[in-house]
Each structure stands twice: as structure tokens, then as C-alpha cells.
Amino acid sequence: MQWILSHCGIDGNKSVDCLAKKGTKSFKPLTIQFFNSTKRIMKNYYREYFFSEFSQKNNQKVWFSKLLHILKWPRDRAVAYFRIATGHDCLSKHLNRIGILQSPLCKLCDSNEEMDTINLACCRALSSGSMWSRYWEARHKKCNL
């Protein structure tokens, strides 16, 4: 920091000094943002930003229109539907496609059919219910085989 004795002769100093004096006289009420409200505002902003970017990049994909309301669902249901819709699930057909399982066939009911979303809906080893509950049941049973 350096002390400057005089500002005379420097272009724009008078207008800057006038604005500085005007700024000290204007009154702006002090608003205090609490941590929780700031956190909520930032969370909402980033959620909107992410959804906007996500929508722009994926709106042409087949599964996109099915998942527009997914943010409002309970987490377990949303995760199951997202995995089923995108095809990135723990069903045998997908695990076989990525090289984790040797066979895409359903090990739960031994129906000799590929374990995919169609078989998930009609597999006899799973109790009746919604698609998302059947997904989690199949995943739980497959882990215990």
C-alpha cells in the first residue's frame, strides 16, 4: 500500500470522488442471509441449472419423456425407474451385455427367458406389485443366490 499525497491533475478523479461521496450518503438496508436460506437458494439454483442442462442434452432420447416427473418421486422408486428406462440395471440381460454374467437368462424362475424389463413384469418368482417394487425384489433375490 502506498500513500498518494495528491490526486490533482489525474483525469477522472473529480467524478470518482463525487461518486464515492454519493455512495457514502446513500442508505441501503443491511440484509442478513442466514446459512439455511443461502443453502436452500444455492441448492434450488443448481437443481434448476442441472435439470436445464440435462434436458438440453437428453431431450431427443427415447427414455427422456418417461422420466420428466422423476424428481418428485420417492428415491427408491425414482432410482428403479431410471435404471429400467435407461437399461443400466442389475438384470441379467444387462449384466451379460457388459460382461459380468455369462448368461442373460433369468435365474430366479428358470424360465429360460432373458431377464430384462419384460421378464421382470411376468417373472413368477417375484410377488405381484409395481414395476419398481419388483425391480428391488429381483435385485435382492439375485444378491442372495
N, C-alpha and C positions, 0 to 999 in steps of 0.2 A: 504494500500500500504506500502511496506517495502523496504528500500534501502539495496541492497546487495553490499558489498564492492568489492568482487572479485568473478569471475566465474572460477577461476583456479581450476583444479582438478575435474571438473564435466564433465562426458563423454558426447560428442556430442556438447559441447559449441563452439569449433572452427569451426565446419561445420555450425552450426546455425549462428554464427557471419559472416561467409563468405557469406552465402545465404542472410542475412539481408543487408549487404553492397552491394551485387549484385542487390538486389531488389531496393535499393535507386538510383542506377545508371541507371537502365533500364527505358526507357521512354515509357509511354503508354498514347496516346492522351486521353484527357478528353472529354467524350461524355455526353451531357446533354439530358436526356429524358424529354420531356415535358409531362404535365399531360394528354393531349388529346391522344397523341400517346401511352402512357403507358396504359391508359384506354382501347384504341382500341385493343392493343396487348392482354391484360388480357381478354377482352370480347371474342375475337376470340379463345383464348386458351380454355376458359371454355365452349364455344359453341361447339368446336370440341370434348372436353372431354365428355360433356353431350351427344352429339349425338353418340359418340362411345359406351358409357355405355348403352344408350337407345337402340341402335341397337343390342348389345350383348344380352340384356335381353329379347327383344321382337321380334327378327327376325323369330321365329317359329310361331308367332301368325298370324291369318288369315288376320287381317286388316293391318298388318305392311307394306306389299308390296305396298298397295294403298296409303300410306302416305309418301313415300320417298321424294317427292318433296314439301312437305307441308311448309317447312321453307322459300321457295321462294315466297309463295303466299301472297296476302294481308291478314291482320289479320282476318277480318270478315269471309272471305271465308275459311281460314285455320281452324278457330275455329269451324265453322259449319261442315265442312267435318270430322274433328277429332271426334266431338261428334257423328255424324251419324255413322262413321266407327266403333267406339268403343262401340256404343249402349248406351252411357251415355249422353242422350239428354233430351230435355224438352217435348218430345212427350208423349202422354197419355199412350201408352203401357209401356214405361219405368217408368213413374211416378206411374203407377198402380203396377208394379212389385216391386218397393221399398216402397210401402205403402203410397204414398202421395195422389193419386187419388183413388176413389172407382171403377171407370170404365176405361177400356183401350180403349173404343170406341171414335171415332172422334166426338168432339162437334162442329167442325167448319161446317161440311157439313151434319151432321146427316145421314150418310150412313150406320150406324150400322156395321162398319168395325173397326178393331183395328187401332188406329193411330200409325203407325210405318213408316219406310222409304218407304215401298211400297205404302201405302196410301198417304204419303207426295207427291209422284210423280204424283198421279192422283186425289188428292182432288180438288173438283170443287170450293170450297170456296177460293182457292188460285189462284193468277194470274199465268199465264204460265211464265216460266223462268228457270233459272238454279236451281239445287237442293239446293245450299246454299242460294239463294235468297228466295226460297220457305220455307226453314227452318226458316229463320229470320222472314218472314211474318207470318208463323204459330205461332211462339213464341210470336210475337207482338199481334196477334189477340187473342191468348189464354189468355194473360195477361189482355186484355180488356173485357173478357167475364164476 
